[in-house]
Amino acid sequence: MYGLEKMQGFSTFSWISGIIGYVCLAIGLYFSAKKANTKNPWVAFIPLVQIVVLLQLIDKSGWNVLWFLLLPVFWILSIIWMVKYFKAFDAGSGFVAAAIITMILWPLAFIADILVLVVGLSDKYKYAGSTKSTG
């Protein structure tokens, strides 16, 4: 019986962290898209389609969302895209490191979504674009 209760607790944690992650990501991407003057920032509130907003912010084609069909590839690309997102807003290496670590440790992935919310809502982070020159 103890094993079943433990699984139910993990399931509850997964649902709650998933909802928190969705809400934080949606609001964060919406305000980030408004900062970047992208078209249709409201799309950030549509599950799965919200990834298109993230892709627009890092100058990637919306068609990249089709990588979702190959989940292991999509998971790796999601980490790369999140790093590019934080760089596009000059969020700093702390945000990048936290996003990488929490996305690798899947149960904590909602923390990366909270960081997107912070970037979206804070006046400190301005959209610098994803194609900044490095020299």
For each residue, the residues with C-beta under 8 A, 3 or more apart:
1: 4 5
2: 5 6
3: 6 7
4: 1 7 8
5: 1 2 8 9
6: 2 3 9 10
7: 3 4 10 11
8: 4 5 11 12
9: 5 6 12 13
10: 6 7 13 14
11: 7 8 14 15
12: 8 9 15 16
13: 9 10 16 17 107
14: 10 11 17 18 107
15: 11 12 18 19
16: 12 13 19 20
17: 13 14 20 21 107 108 109 110
18: 14 15 21 22 110
19: 15 16 22 23
20: 16 17 23 24 110 113 114
21: 17 18 24 25 109 110 113 114
22: 18 19 25 26 47 113
23: 19 20 26 27
24: 20 21 27 28 110 113 114 116 117
25: 21 22 28 29 44 50 113 116 117
26: 22 23 29 30 44 45 50
27: 23 24 30 31 44 117 120 121
28: 24 25 31 32 113 115 116 117 118 119 120 121
29: 25 26 32 33 41 44 50 53 54 57 116 120
30: 26 27 33 34 41 42 44 45 53 120
31: 27 28 34 35 41 120 121
32: 28 29 35 36 53 57 85 89 116 119 120 127
33: 29 30 36 38 41 44 53 56 57
34: 30 31 37 38 41
35: 31 32 89 120 125 126 127
36: 32 33 56 57 88 127 129
37: 34
38: 33 34 41 53 56 57
39: 56
40: 43
41: 29 30 31 33 34 38 44 53
42: 30 45
43: 40 46 49 50 52 53
44: 25 26 27 29 30 33 41 50 53
45: 26 30 42 50
46: 43 49 50
47: 22 50
48: 51 65 68
49: 43 46 52 65
50: 25 26 29 43 44 45 46 47 53 54
51: 48 54 55 64 65 68
52: 43 49 55 56 62 65
53: 29 30 32 33 38 41 43 44 50 56 57
54: 29 50 51 57 58 81 82 85
55: 51 52 58 60 61 62 64 65 81
56: 33 36 38 39 52 53 59 60 62
57: 29 32 33 36 38 53 54 85 88 127 130
58: 54 55 81 84 85 88 130
59: 56 129 130 131
60: 55 56 64 81
61: 55 64
62: 52 55 56 65
63: 66
64: 51 55 60 61 67 77
65: 48 49 51 52 55 62 68
66: 63 69
67: 64 70 73 74 77
68: 48 51 65 71 74
69: 66 74
70: 67 73 74
71: 68 74 75
72: 75 76
73: 67 70 76 77
74: 67 68 69 70 71 77 78
75: 71 72 78 79 103
76: 72 73 79 80
77: 64 67 73 74 80 81
78: 74 75 81 82 103
79: 75 76 82 83 99 100 103 104
80: 76 77 83 84
81: 54 55 58 60 77 78 84 85
82: 54 78 79 85 86 99 100 103 112 116
83: 79 80 86 87 96 99 100
84: 58 80 81 87 88 130
85: 32 54 57 58 81 82 88 89 116 119
86: 82 83 89 91 92 95 96 99 115 119
87: 83 84 90 91 96 130 132
88: 36 57 58 84 85 127 128 129 130
89: 32 35 85 86 119 125 126 127 128
90: 87 125 126 128
91: 86 87 94 95 96 115 119 125
92: 86 95 96
93: 96 97
94: 91 97 98
95: 86 91 92 98 99 115 119
96: 83 86 87 91 92 93 99 100
97: 93 94 100 101
98: 94 95 101 102 111 112 115
99: 79 82 83 86 95 96 102 103 112 115
100: 79 82 83 96 97 103 104
101: 97 98 104 105 108
102: 98 99 105 108 109 110 111 112
103: 75 78 79 82 99 100 106 109 112
104: 79 100 101
105: 101 102 108 109
106: 103 109
107: 13 14 17
108: 17 101 102 105 111
109: 17 21 102 103 105 106 112 113
110: 17 18 20 21 24 102 113 114
111: 98 102 108 114 115
112: 82 98 99 102 103 109 115 116
113: 20 21 22 24 25 28 109 110 116 117
114: 20 21 24 110 111 117 118
115: 28 86 91 95 98 99 111 112 118 119
116: 24 25 28 29 32 82 85 112 113 119 120
117: 24 25 27 28 113 114 120 121
118: 28 114 115 121 122 125
119: 28 32 85 86 89 91 95 115 116 122 125
120: 27 28 29 30 31 32 35 116 117
121: 27 28 31 117 118
122: 118 119 125
123:
124:
125: 35 89 90 91 118 119 122
126: 35 89 90
127: 32 35 36 57 88 89
128: 88 89 90 132
129: 36 59 88 132
130: 57 58 59 84 87 88
131: 59
132: 87 128 129
133:
134:
135:
